Amino acid sequence: MNTLGLSMILKMGCLCTRESININGSKYIVKERLGEGGFSCVDLVEETSTKKRYALKRITCHSVDDQKIAMQEVNYYKKLRHPSIIELVDSTFKGKQKNCTSKQTLYQCLSFVQM
């Protein structure tokens, strides 16, 4: 296989190795990374049954305080309804929590508007 063919395969990825995420009964397949920052990253995902695309924001929480701040963001999304604000479709925490220390990830499934 030539270098161009191999790079195309690596860029596209194999369907069998694509990451899948389950959020409250809905399964999403990660299509590509859209961006990342210091505490979170955003991926383009596709819901497997409807083929509808969403932005999936992952916020890494290293403490209970981080979880509270991340949950505030979810609550803000729920309160705000405006055409110029991205809609929160669903959210969940995943990961292990032990006593006062934890490392969990908040997953926020957001409506995706392609520009």
HELIX and SHEET records of a PDB file:
HELIX    1   1 THR A    3  MET A   12  1                                  10    
HELIX    2   2 LEU A   15  THR A   17  5                                   3    
HELIX    3   3 VAL A   64  LYS A   79  1                                  16    
SHEET    1   A 6 SER A  20  ILE A  23  0                                        
SHEET    2   A 6 SER A  26  GLU A  36 -1                                        
SHEET    3   A 6 SER A  40  GLU A  47 -1                                        
SHEET    4   A 6 ARG A  53  SER A  63 -1                                        
SHEET    5   A 6 THR A 101  SER A 111 -1                                        
SHEET    6   A 6 LEU A  88  LYS A  98 -1                                        
END                                                                             
